[in-house]
Amino acid sequence: MSGERRDWIAAAGAPLRGRLRVPGDKSISHRAVMLGALADGVTRISGFLEGEDTRATARVFEQLGVRIERPAHGECIVHGAGLHGLQGSDCVLDCGNAGTGMRLLAGALAGQSFDSVLAGDASLSKRPMRRVTEPLATMGARIDTGTGGVPPLHIHGGQQLRGIEYALPVASAQVKSALLLAGLYADGDTVLQEPHPTRDYTERMLAAFGWPIEFGPGHVRLQGGHRLRATDIDVPADFSSAAFFLVAASVVPGSELCIEAVGINPRRTGLLQALRLMGADIRAENSRECGGEPVADLVVRHAALHGIEVPETLVPDMIDEFPALFIAAACASGRTVVRGAAELRVKESDRIATMAAGLRALGVGIEETPDGALIEGGGAIGGGVVDSHGDHRIAMSFAVAAQVAVGEVRIGDIANVATSFPGFKELATTAGMTLSAAPL
């Protein structure tokens, strides 16, 4: 990714039509590379997300001595080193913008015999890591952070880890996954309880790699002392990427769009339920299972949306999709209330503040609260200038908003879109959206 600042110009476009497939699921791509690297044997991954975040994770494992072949776009062949076969590196391990990568790597590297240093870009270097390092410390890990609990992370090798029983204070799939990866190296069982169920990608994939694990909504028990066996992984299309098109086709009159092979893990699809509560016309077709994950084609048609009070029970299952939900709320008639989403303030940006500033700039009424927002929908969305603050999901969400705006929208600082959705602009314009690079 270039260090230069880049902007988009977006404006009202045509109805979204046809069929499209968004890139592979980022969360599953991260985990497939990690478990493939720690497994015995060769893991073949198809549908791998060729984004900067997932490539950063792959590069880290290559620095640690894992051979990864890339025979074609979206395909990886990972020659596993086994649980104890990684080789230490004298170089800093650069996670780029990948918060998922860094937090999960902290767990995987806590049980190694060698020291490691994990660092990231300017955005990642501001994100909180104590939520991971503190429970890892109770397992026996030694991890030093920067001032205030932020990266870089200095992970001391040679520690004997032990299984723990731990109740997560905040529902977080990343924290849970870091502890499970550390649990691979721990004596005894690692038993975790969540205040609300979060996505279970790590649990499902550990089972696919042959590790004994018991899990259900909100709880998991992992046994220590086993091995991972290589397997083939077919990564479904990323629901978080599909979210922008689900909202766009819902709010742009005349739209009818089919998004193919989307992962619909119930711990990931809170936005789908929220949009349906708002009156969205979205149906799942051709439901099937792919690599242990439920998958379906999602057909979405334009519908008149109305404001809702988003059920707090849905929040953990849609935490990454709230920027898109804010746009749907701005287009819906009446008020939408979001509560229980304080986690949004510690993402790639403070997503509550950044979305509120952008929506106000376009004339939408919104009131921030500590853990959410009150959004007054139904009015005209105007043209204007919004700043994504380098947050990929913010940038793509305002590209959707512009499709129903009465004027041109300039979206600033969009370079990080490549971290999760390479090719978004091209796919969006193919579907009917009006979006182009701003002149430098």
RODO-2510 file (C-alpha; in nm, 4 decimals, decimal comma):
residues 440
     n   res          X          Y          Z
     1     m     0,0000     0,0000     0,0000
     2     s     0,1290     0,3429    -0,0904
     3     g     0,1833     0,5906     0,1917
     4     e     0,0182     0,8696    -0,0102
     5     r    -0,3282     0,9867     0,0819
     6     r    -0,5951     0,8899    -0,1706
     7     d    -0,9591     0,9957    -0,2013
     8     w    -1,2704     0,8809    -0,3842
     9     i    -1,5410     1,0798    -0,5604
    10     a    -1,8827     0,9117    -0,5335
    11     a    -2,2280     1,0120    -0,6539
    12     a    -2,5749     0,8731    -0,7147
    13     g    -2,5543     0,5737    -0,9448
    14     a    -2,7699     0,3239    -1,1273
    15     p    -2,9725     0,0453    -0,9615
    16     l    -2,7495    -0,2406    -0,8521
    17     r    -2,8082    -0,5406    -1,0761
    18     g    -2,6658    -0,8800    -1,1607
    19     r    -2,4554    -1,1325    -0,9738
    20     l    -2,1254    -1,0739    -0,8012
    21     r    -1,8857    -1,2452    -0,5638
    22     v    -1,6995    -1,0492    -0,3014
    23     p    -1,3524    -1,1562    -0,1832
    24     g    -1,2916    -1,4390     0,0618
    25     d    -1,3627    -1,4008     0,4310
    26     k    -1,0816    -1,2119     0,6025
    27     s    -1,1254    -1,3753     0,9432
    28     i    -1,1221    -1,7255     0,7969
    29     s    -0,8257    -1,6427     0,5705
    30     h    -0,6202    -1,5270     0,8721
    31     r    -0,7008    -1,8417     1,0656
    32     a    -0,6436    -2,0773     0,7725
    33     v    -0,2882    -1,9494     0,7236
    34     m    -0,2145    -1,9598     1,0967
    35     l    -0,3412    -2,3112     1,1604
    36     g    -0,1910    -2,4338     0,8334
    37     a     0,1472    -2,2986     0,9451
    38     l     0,1189    -2,4737     1,2843
    39     a    -0,0098    -2,8025     1,1422
    40     d     0,1734    -3,1165     1,0375
    41     g     0,1540    -3,1516     0,6606
    42     v     0,0425    -2,9378     0,3677
    43     t    -0,2713    -2,7224     0,3817
    44     r    -0,4260    -2,5976     0,0583
    45     i    -0,6389    -2,2838     0,0842
    46     s    -0,8743    -2,1698    -0,1913
    47     g    -1,0709    -1,8454    -0,1840
    48     f    -0,7973    -1,6807     0,0239
    49     l    -0,8498    -1,3057     0,0622
    50     e    -0,5686    -1,1305    -0,1247
    51     g    -0,5852    -0,8271     0,1046
    52     e    -0,3046    -0,6455     0,2786
    53     d    -0,4093    -0,7681     0,6255
    54     t    -0,4073    -1,1356     0,5333
    55     r    -0,0906    -1,1047     0,3278
    56     a     0,0758    -0,9453     0,6321
    57     t    -0,0143    -1,2504     0,8402
    58     a     0,1233    -1,4816     0,5723
    59     r     0,4467    -1,2785     0,5560
    60     v     0,4918    -1,3079     0,9319
    61     f     0,4807    -1,6867     0,9100
    62     e     0,7211    -1,6802     0,6168
    63     q     0,9596    -1,4793     0,8390
    64     l     0,9182    -1,7583     1,0948
    65     g     1,0325    -2,0211     0,8457
    66     v     0,7026    -2,1427     0,6951
    67     r     0,7020    -2,2026     0,3195
    68     i     0,3889    -2,0640     0,1515
    69     e     0,3281    -2,1066    -0,2201
    70     r     0,0811    -1,8953    -0,4178
    71     p     0,0081    -2,0835    -0,7419
    72     a    -0,2818    -1,8541    -0,8405
    73     h    -0,4811    -1,5556    -0,7163
    74     g    -0,6746    -1,6595    -0,4056
    75     e    -0,4817    -1,9852    -0,3603
    76     c    -0,2210    -2,0658    -0,0961
    77     i    -0,0297    -2,3840    -0,0253
    78     v     0,1023    -2,3768     0,3316
    79     h     0,3776    -2,6221     0,4221
    80     g     0,3125    -2,6602     0,7937
    81     a     0,6012    -2,6444     1,0386
    82     g     0,4116    -2,8163     1,3190
    83     l     0,3387    -2,6670     1,6602
    84     h     0,7059    -2,6477     1,7559
    85     g     0,8652    -2,6023     1,4153
    86     l     0,8591    -2,2226     1,3782
    87     q     1,1969    -2,0485     1,3665
    88     g     1,2592    -1,7253     1,5511
    89     s     1,3319    -1,4064     1,3575
    90     d     1,5641    -1,1220     1,4550
    91     c     1,3429    -0,8844     1,2576
    92     v     1,0290    -0,7141     1,3789
    93     l     0,7166    -0,8992     1,2629
    94     d     0,5080    -0,6393     1,0807
    95     c     0,1319    -0,6941     1,1075
    96     g     0,0505    -0,3845     0,9000
    97     n    -0,3066    -0,2752     0,9761
    98     a    -0,4233    -0,6209     1,0871
    99     g    -0,5610    -0,6104     1,4403
   100     t    -0,6889    -0,9666     1,4012
   101     g    -0,3470    -1,0807     1,2865
   102     m    -0,1626    -0,9178     1,5760
   103     r    -0,3971    -1,0371     1,8508
   104     l    -0,4076    -1,3951     1,7249
   105     l    -0,0330    -1,4032     1,6666
   106     a     0,0203    -1,2916     2,0260
   107     g    -0,1510    -1,6104     2,1380
   108     a     0,0290    -1,8368     1,8919
   109     l     0,3724    -1,6896     1,9687
   110     a     0,3305    -1,6853     2,3477
   111     g     0,4089    -2,0575     2,3571
   112     q     0,7196    -2,0516     2,1363
   113     s     1,0761    -2,1064     2,2526
   114     f     1,1984    -1,7797     2,0971
   115     d     1,1303    -1,4103     2,1512
   116     s     0,9230    -1,2115     1,9007
   117     v     0,8296    -0,8487     1,8426
   118     l     0,4958    -0,7684     1,6768
   119     a     0,4472    -0,4188     1,5336
   120     g     0,2011    -0,2500     1,3007
   121     d     0,1205     0,0652     1,1084
   122     a     0,0255     0,3987     1,2654
   123     s    -0,3400     0,2964     1,3056
   124     l    -0,2699    -0,0442     1,4593
   125     s    -0,0097     0,1116     1,6892
   126     k    -0,2910     0,2979     1,8682
   127     r    -0,5159    -0,0023     1,9280
   128     p    -0,5550    -0,1590     2,2741
   129     m    -0,3759    -0,4865     2,3341
   130     r    -0,4053    -0,5367     2,7109
   131     r    -0,7376    -0,7142     2,6582
   132     v    -0,5242    -0,9901     2,5017
   133     t    -0,1941    -0,9614     2,6889
   134     e    -0,3479    -0,9618     3,0383
   135     p    -0,5390    -1,2914     3,0091
   136     l    -0,2409    -1,4429     2,8255
   137     a    -0,0303    -1,3466     3,1278
   138     t    -0,2596    -1,5542     3,3502
   139     m    -0,1638    -1,8507     3,1292
   140     g     0,2048    -1,7814     3,1971
   141     a     0,2875    -1,5682     2,8923
   142     r     0,5273    -1,2738     2,9209
   143     i     0,4344    -0,9933     2,6827
   144     d     0,5474    -0,6315     2,7128
   145     t     0,3479    -0,3585     2,5416
   146     g     0,4121     0,0021     2,4516
   147     t     0,3027     0,2815     2,6824
   148     g    -0,0702     0,2591     2,7434
   149     g    -0,0970    -0,1055     2,6427
   150     v    -0,0551    -0,0501     2,2699
   151     p     0,1856    -0,2130     2,0193
   152     p     0,4620    -0,3025     1,9707
   153     l     0,4298    -0,6310     2,1584
   154     h     0,7508    -0,7878     2,2905
   155     i     0,6728    -1,1577     2,3419
   156     h     0,9198    -1,3506     2,5576
   157     g     0,9737    -1,7099     2,4527
   158     g     1,0465    -2,0134     2,6659
   159     q     0,7448    -1,9729     2,8957
   160     q     0,5500    -2,2736     3,0217
   161     l     0,1848    -2,2038     2,9544
   162     r    -0,1004    -2,3511     3,1541
   163     g    -0,4666    -2,3863     3,0735
   164     i    -0,7073    -2,1493     3,2481
   165     e    -1,0763    -2,1080     3,3154
   166     y    -1,1546    -1,7527     3,2116
   167     a    -1,4670    -1,5421     3,1746
   168     l    -1,4090    -1,2784     2,9073
   169     p    -1,5183    -0,9385     3,0430
   170     v    -1,6056    -0,8193     2,6901
   171     a    -1,7323    -1,0367     2,4072
   172     s    -1,4417    -1,0540     2,1583
   173     a    -1,3699    -1,3270     1,9056
   174     q    -1,0142    -1,1967     1,8703
   175     v    -0,9372    -1,2282     2,2431
   176     k    -1,1044    -1,5688     2,2596
   177     s    -0,9057    -1,6873     1,9573
   178     a    -0,5741    -1,5626     2,0993
   179     l    -0,6346    -1,7592     2,4188
   180     l    -0,7298    -2,0712     2,2243
   181     l    -0,4119    -2,0501     2,0155
   182     a    -0,2077    -2,0135     2,3339
   183     g    -0,4038    -2,3097     2,4703
   184     l    -0,2527    -2,5279     2,1975
   185     y     0,0758    -2,4945     2,3907
   186     a    -0,0672    -2,5092     2,7433
   187     d    -0,0756    -2,7854     3,0009
   188     g    -0,4327    -2,8831     3,0781
   189     d    -0,7581    -2,7494     2,9402
   190     t    -0,8379    -2,3924     2,8394
   191     v    -1,2015    -2,3150     2,9251
   192     l    -1,3539    -1,9835     2,8162
   193     q    -1,6908    -1,8226     2,8835
   194     e    -1,8240    -1,5187     2,6959
   195     p    -2,0804    -1,2617     2,8104
   196     h    -2,2360    -1,2926     2,4631
   197     p    -2,1575    -1,5509     2,1940
   198     t    -1,9062    -1,4338     1,9325
   199     r    -1,8049    -1,5797     1,5981
   200     d    -1,6716    -1,9326     1,6274
   201     y    -1,4396    -1,9434     1,3267
   202     t    -1,1392    -2,0499     1,5333
   203     e    -1,3298    -2,3270     1,7073
   204     r    -1,4698    -2,4652     1,3815
   205     m    -1,1319    -2,4523     1,2132
   206     l    -0,9470    -2,6139     1,5033
   207     a    -1,1941    -2,9008     1,4798
   208     a    -1,1344    -2,9212     1,1032
   209     f    -0,7598    -2,9491     1,1746
   210     g    -0,8308    -3,2420     1,4077
   211     w    -0,7820    -3,0765     1,7478
   212     p    -1,0112    -3,1992     2,0314
   213     i    -1,2389    -2,9074     2,1188
   214     e    -1,5877    -2,8692     2,2619
   215     f    -1,7822    -2,5504     2,1931
   216     g    -2,1240    -2,3947     2,1782
   217     p    -2,2651    -2,0413     2,1869
   218     g    -2,0687    -1,8512     2,4500
   219     h    -1,8420    -2,1280     2,5772
   220     v    -1,5474    -2,3405     2,4637
   221     r    -1,3165    -2,6047     2,6126
   222     l    -0,9879    -2,6897     2,4407
   223     q    -0,7577    -2,9706     2,5469
   224     g    -0,3837    -2,9165     2,5495
   225     g    -0,1239    -3,1607     2,4248
   226     h    -0,2400    -3,2562     2,0757
   227     r    -0,1339    -3,1908     1,7155
   228     l    -0,2897    -3,0104     1,4209
   229     r    -0,3324    -3,2147     1,1029
   230     a    -0,3201    -3,0316     0,7697
   231     t    -0,6442    -3,0067     0,5752
   232     d    -0,7842    -2,8257     0,2735
   233     i    -0,9811    -2,5051     0,3386
   234     d    -1,2257    -2,3422     0,0951
   235     v    -1,2831    -1,9872     0,2214
   236     p    -1,6382    -1,8528     0,1682
   237     a    -1,7061    -1,4972     0,0525
   238     d    -1,6712    -1,2440     0,3353
   239     f    -2,0029    -1,1367     0,4901
   240     s    -1,8463    -0,8077     0,6030
   241     s    -1,7629    -0,7289     0,2409
   242     a    -2,1062    -0,8397     0,1230
   243     a    -2,2593    -0,6019     0,3802
   244     f    -2,1894    -0,2915     0,1717
   245     f    -2,3762    -0,4372    -0,1252
   246     l    -2,6621    -0,5625     0,0942
   247     v    -2,7156    -0,2060     0,2176
   248     a    -2,6587    -0,0439    -0,1233
   249     a    -2,9098    -0,2670    -0,3007
   250     s    -3,1584    -0,2169    -0,0161
   251     v    -3,1518     0,1630    -0,0406
   252     v    -3,1023     0,2313    -0,4141
   253     p    -3,4418     0,2160    -0,5905
   254     g    -3,4778    -0,0476    -0,8603
   255     s    -3,1956    -0,2679    -0,7332
   256     e    -3,1923    -0,6478    -0,7403
   257     l    -2,8579    -0,8113    -0,6727
   258     c    -2,7322    -1,1645    -0,6031
   259     i    -2,4166    -1,1953    -0,3926
   260     e    -2,2748    -1,5442    -0,4342
   261     a    -2,1337    -1,7956    -0,1834
   262     v    -2,1440    -1,5701     0,1228
   263     g    -2,0450    -1,7132     0,4589
   264     i    -2,3517    -1,6940     0,6838
   265     n    -2,2090    -1,8161     1,0133
   266     p    -2,4780    -1,7134     1,2664
   267     r    -2,2144    -1,5481     1,4841
   268     r    -2,1338    -1,3148     1,1952
   269     t    -2,4659    -1,2189     1,0412
   270     g    -2,6256    -0,9871     1,2957
   271     l    -2,6495    -0,7198     1,0256
   272     l    -2,8654    -0,9509     0,8150
   273     q    -3,1124    -0,9815     1,1021
   274     a    -3,1008    -0,6072     1,1735
   275     l    -3,1684    -0,5170     0,8097
   276     r    -3,4603    -0,7580     0,7962
   277     l    -3,6020    -0,5965     1,1110
   278     m    -3,5772    -0,2651     0,9226
   279     g    -3,7827    -0,4107     0,6355
   280     a    -3,5061    -0,5220     0,4001
   281     d    -3,5908    -0,7785     0,1309
   282     i    -3,3028    -1,0259     0,1535
   283     r    -3,3350    -1,3987     0,1026
   284     a    -3,0832    -1,6821     0,1174
   285     e    -3,0721    -1,9285    -0,1720
   286     n    -2,8644    -2,2369    -0,2488
   287     s    -2,7707    -2,2885     0,1181
   288     r    -2,4859    -2,5319     0,1709
   289     e    -2,1782    -2,6041     0,3829
   290     c    -1,8267    -2,5214     0,2721
   291     g    -1,5230    -2,6176     0,4794
   292     g    -1,7374    -2,6501     0,7913
   293     e    -1,8969    -2,3070     0,7385
   294     p    -2,2579    -2,2395     0,6293
   295     v    -2,2739    -2,0609     0,2914
   296     a    -2,5565    -1,9227     0,0762
   297     d    -2,6253    -1,6916    -0,2165
   298     l    -2,7902    -1,3729    -0,0862
   299     v    -3,0510    -1,2088    -0,3101
   300     v    -3,1359    -0,8505    -0,2095
   301     r    -3,3982    -0,6175    -0,3571
   302     h    -3,4675    -0,2515    -0,2896
   303     a    -3,7099    -0,2006    -0,0009
   304     a    -3,8443     0,0885     0,2068
   305     l    -3,6503     0,0692     0,5342
   306     h    -3,7681     0,2001     0,8702
   307     g    -3,5756     0,2859     1,1842
   308     i    -3,5452     0,0355     1,4691
   309     e    -3,3881    -0,0018     1,8079
   310     v    -3,1088    -0,2468     1,7253
   311     p    -3,1354    -0,5408     1,9696
   312     e    -2,8257    -0,5466     2,1877
   313     t    -2,8157    -0,9244     2,1492
   314     l    -2,7198    -0,8690     1,7831
   315     v    -2,4307    -0,6322     1,8554
   316     p    -2,1475    -0,8894     1,8958
   317     d    -2,2601    -1,0600     1,5736
   318     m    -2,2398    -0,7393     1,3656
   319     i    -1,9642    -0,5357     1,5285
   320     d    -1,7695    -0,4955     1,2024
   321     e    -2,0813    -0,4067     1,0039
   322     f    -2,1997    -0,1061     1,2046
   323     p    -2,0624     0,1541     0,9600
   324     a    -2,2833     0,0013     0,6893
   325     l    -2,5760    -0,0177     0,9334
   326     f    -2,5375     0,3555     1,0062
   327     i    -2,5874     0,4240     0,6336
   328     a    -2,8978     0,2042     0,6219
   329     a    -3,0295     0,3938     0,9251
   330     a    -2,9676     0,7297     0,7558
   331     c    -3,1755     0,6101     0,4582
   332     a    -3,4544     0,4606     0,6688
   333     s    -3,7646     0,6480     0,7797
   334     g    -3,7632     0,7382     1,1481
   335     r    -3,5061     0,6931     1,4224
   336     t    -3,2578     0,4099     1,4646
   337     v    -3,1083     0,3538     1,8100
   338     v    -2,7767     0,1744     1,8623
   339     r    -2,6703     0,0774     2,2165
   340     g    -2,4155    -0,1607     2,3640
   341     a    -2,1575    -0,1004     2,0912
   342     a    -1,8773     0,0764     2,2816
   343     e    -1,6326    -0,1622     2,1101
   344     l    -1,6748     0,0555     1,7984
   345     r    -1,4666     0,3261     1,9638
   346     v    -1,1494     0,1137     1,9578
   347     k    -1,1579    -0,0152     1,6003
   348     e    -0,9380     0,1159     1,3148
   349     s    -1,0920     0,4500     1,4047
   350     d    -1,3438     0,5567     1,6672
   351     r    -1,6215     0,4375     1,4394
   352     i    -1,9002     0,6071     1,6321
   353     a    -1,7307     0,9464     1,6177
   354     t    -1,6076     0,9048     1,2592
   355     m    -1,9461     0,7917     1,1249
   356     a    -2,1231     1,0694     1,3177
   357     a    -1,8901     1,3369     1,1774
   358     g    -1,9327     1,2052     0,8225
   359     l    -2,3099     1,1787     0,8424
   360     r    -2,3380     1,5306     0,9850
   361     a    -2,1244     1,6564     0,6972
   362     l    -2,3878     1,5120     0,4610
   363     g    -2,6778     1,6650     0,6515
   364     v    -2,7935     1,3609     0,8487
   365     g    -2,9082     1,4091     1,2076
   366     i    -2,7116     1,1917     1,4503
   367     e    -2,6418     1,2063     1,8217
   368     e    -2,3496     1,0158     1,9686
   369     t    -2,3773     0,8244     2,2942
   370     p    -2,0901     0,6566     2,4819
   371     d    -2,1867     0,3155     2,3420
   372     g    -2,3793     0,3961     2,0254
   373     a    -2,5846     0,6602     1,8494
   374     l    -2,9304     0,7930     1,7701
   375     i    -2,9695     0,8321     1,3934
   376     e    -3,2534     1,0339     1,2418
   377     g    -3,3243     0,8846     0,9014
   378     g    -3,5499     0,9647     0,6143
   379     g    -3,4183     1,3057     0,5146
   380     a    -3,2147     1,3905     0,2084
   381     i    -2,8476     1,2923     0,2133
   382     g    -2,6484     1,5824     0,0730
   383     g    -2,3185     1,6077    -0,1014
   384     g    -2,0066     1,7031     0,0879
   385     v    -1,6664     1,5939     0,2098
   386     v    -1,6135     1,3154     0,4630
   387     d    -1,2911     1,1803     0,6115
   388     s    -1,2604     0,8071     0,6676
   389     h    -0,9555     0,8575     0,8942
   390     g    -0,7886     0,5672     0,7166
   391     d    -1,0656     0,3259     0,8175
   392     h    -1,1539     0,0928     0,5303
   393     r    -1,5082     0,0160     0,6462
   394     i    -1,5882     0,3857     0,6932
   395     a    -1,4685     0,4635     0,3402
   396     m    -1,6779     0,1905     0,1781
   397     s    -1,9848     0,2823     0,3832
   398     f    -1,9805     0,6421     0,2621
   399     a    -1,9378     0,5184    -0,0947
   400     v    -2,2735     0,3451    -0,0396
   401     a    -2,4303     0,6592     0,1118
   402     a    -2,3270     0,8600    -0,1937
   403     q    -2,5396     0,6368    -0,4181
   404     v    -2,8528     0,8054    -0,2814
   405     a    -2,7031     1,1508    -0,2182
   406     v    -2,8310     1,4643    -0,3913
   407     g    -2,4761     1,5822    -0,4553
   408     e    -2,1243     1,4555    -0,5045
   409     v    -1,9435     1,3074    -0,2025
   410     r    -1,5657     1,3206    -0,1647
   411     i    -1,4391     1,0453     0,0654
   412     g    -1,0952     1,1104     0,2089
   413     d    -0,8124     0,8755     0,3067
   414     i    -0,9320     0,5540     0,1404
   415     a    -0,6007     0,3734     0,0808
   416     n    -0,6652     0,1188     0,3583
   417     v    -0,9626    -0,0277     0,1701
   418     a    -0,7037    -0,2629     0,0216
   419     t    -0,6566    -0,4183     0,3670
   420     s    -0,9915    -0,5963     0,3534
   421     f    -1,1501    -0,5491     0,0115
   422     p    -0,9062    -0,5216    -0,2783
   423     g    -1,0978    -0,4375    -0,5938
   424     f    -1,3951    -0,2821    -0,4139
   425     k    -1,4148     0,0180    -0,6472
   426     e    -1,4091    -0,1977    -0,9601
   427     l    -1,6693    -0,4422    -0,8286
   428     a    -1,8921    -0,1582    -0,7077
   429     t    -1,8905     0,0164    -1,0432
   430     t    -1,9610    -0,3113    -1,2222
   431     a    -2,2701    -0,3520    -1,0037
   432     g    -2,3925    -0,0022    -1,0915
   433     m    -2,2428     0,2302    -0,8296
   434     t    -2,0780     0,5589    -0,9270
   435     l    -1,7323     0,5688    -0,7712
   436     s    -1,3966     0,6890    -0,8999
   437     a    -1,0539     0,7882    -0,7773
   438     a    -1,0192     1,1578    -0,7037
   439     p    -0,7510     1,3409    -0,8992
   440     l    -0,4271     1,3606    -0,7020
***
